[in-house]
Amino acid sequence: LLIRAMITAANADGEITATERQRILASLDAAGAGPDERRVVEQELASPRPMDDIVRAVGDPEAAEQVYLASELAVRGGSDTDRQYLSYLASRLRLPDDRRRDLDAVVQGM
């Protein structure tokens, strides 16, 4: 779910940049993924899921925060469209504004 969220966020502006792709693959590597998982992610990169699919898969507030963080990590320092996507995602995940600011601070500190 988190990798899919990253891919969907990276594609928010209609394209996944080389930098965004690198962040996603680095996250996959950090998770210890093998060749099969990498192949699945490559398929996902070729055909990103819509935000609605990601939001529907979130079952609780903790998962919502993780999805938001993963999405922000994928587009960190991105375009205005990326920032608008994150704002809309936060509202769809029902993240309170103060909690979103806390999560934004976590990413900025990385």
N, C-alpha and C positions, 0 to 999 in steps of 0.2 A: 504494500500500500504506500509506503513512504517513497520508494523509488518511483512508483507511478505518479505520486503527487509531485515529485520533483520534475518529472518529464512533462506533466501537464502544465506546471508553472512555467517551465522553460519555453514551452510552446505558446504561451499566452499572447505573445506579439506576432504569432504566425510563423516563427522560425526558431529552431534550437541552434544557438551559436556554438562555435567550437569551444568557447570557454564554458558555457553551460553544459555541454556534452561532457567535457573533461571533469567538471565537478560531479556530475551524476556518476560517471564511471569510477571516479576516485572513491565516492561513497560506497559504491558496490564492492570495490576492492577492499576497502576498510572493513566491510562486513564479512570478508572472507569468502566471497562468492567464487564459484568455480566456473568452468567453461559453459555448462548447461545454463546456469543463471545468467551469465553474460550474454548468451545467445537470446534468451528471453528478453532481456533488457534491450538488446539491439532491435528486436522486433517491436518492442514498445516505443523505442525512439523513432522508428519508422512510421508508427501509427499511434500517436498519443491519444489517451482517453479524454473524454470531456470532463469538465469539472464536476458535473452532476454525478458521474460514476464515482469519483473520489469522495464527494460529500456523502453519498449514500452508503459508502463502505465504512464510514466513521461511526463507531458505536458508543463512544463516551467522551467526556470532556478531555481526558488525558490523551486519547487518540487524536482528538481535534487539535490539541496543542502540538503534538508530534507532526501531524500533517502540515500544519502551518509553518512550523520551524523548518521542516524538510523543503517545503516550497520556497521559503525565503532564502534558504541556503543555495538553492538552485539558481535563483535570479539576483542574488546579492549584487547591488550596484547596477541594476538593470535600468531599463527604459521607463518612461512614464507609464507605458502600457503595463509593464511588469508590476509597478507599484499599485496601479489601479486594480490589477488582478488580485494582488495580495489583500487589498482592502476589501474587495468583493468576497474573496475566499473567507476572510475573517468573519464577515457578516454572515455568510452562509453556514459557517461552522459555529456560529453564535458565540464567538469569543468576545468577552467584554473588552471595551477600549483600553482599560487599565492593564488587563492581562496581555493584550496585544502589544502594548508599549513595553511591557516587561520582556516579552519574547523577542521583540525587535532589538532591545538592548543586549540580549544574549547573543544574537547573531552579529551585532556590531562589535561586540567584544572578542569575537573569534578572529 
